[in-house]
Amino acid sequence: MKNQIENNFKYYKPKFGQTEKYDLLRSEAKELAHLIDKLCPGSREKSLAITKLEESVMWANASIARSIEEGEQK
């Protein structure tokens, strides 16, 4: 567990190619967020959908940053 805690709270300086992946994920998620905003009426559910989308991008970025080996990144 100690190694996992260290890994989860470590600063990860972006490696070659990672910044572009982060940007693409954010860009695509932003498009979906705008679509949700356009199609869905104002509601708790709409707010949760946007929040979960933000969380999804955060976790996707974490998976890129936290991968131990470059070979783990696709």
N, C-alpha and C positions, 0 to 999 in steps of 0.2 A: 504494500500500500504506500509506503514511503516514496518509492520510485514514481508511482502514479501521481502522487501529490506534487512532487518536484516537477514532473513533466507538465502537469496541468496548470501550474502557476509560474512557469518559466516564460521569460520574454523570448520570442522567436524573431530574430531579424530575418526579413524576407530573403529567400534565396532566389537564384536566377529563375525567372519564369513564374514565380509565385504571385507577384503583384498583378500580372496580367490575368491570372486565374481569379484573384480576388475581385478585380474590376469587372470581369465578365459575370461572375455570380451576382454582384451587386446590381449591375445593369439589367440583367434579365429579371431579377427579383423586383426591381423598381417598375419595370414594365407590367409585371403581374400585379403589383400593388396598385398601379393606376387603373388597371382593368377591374380589380376588385372594387376600388373606390367608385368607378363609373357604374358598375352593374348592380352593386349591392346597396340596399337602403341603409341609412345610418342606424346602427344597432350595436349591441354588445357583441354579437356574433361577427359583425364586420370588423370591429376593433380587434377581436381575438384573431381573426384571419390575418390581419396585418401584423399583429404581434408575433404570431407563429411563423409568418414569412420572415420577419426580422430574425427570429431565433434560428430558423433554418439556415439562413445565410451565415449567421454567426458560427453555428456548428460546422457548416461546410468549410468555412475559412479555417476553423480550428483543426479540422481534419487535414487540411493542406499544411498548415504551420507545424502541427505536432508530429507529422509522419517522421519516423526515425531515419529511414533509408530513402534516398531519392527514388529507388526502384519501386517504392510503395505508391508514388504519385503517378497518376496517369494523365 
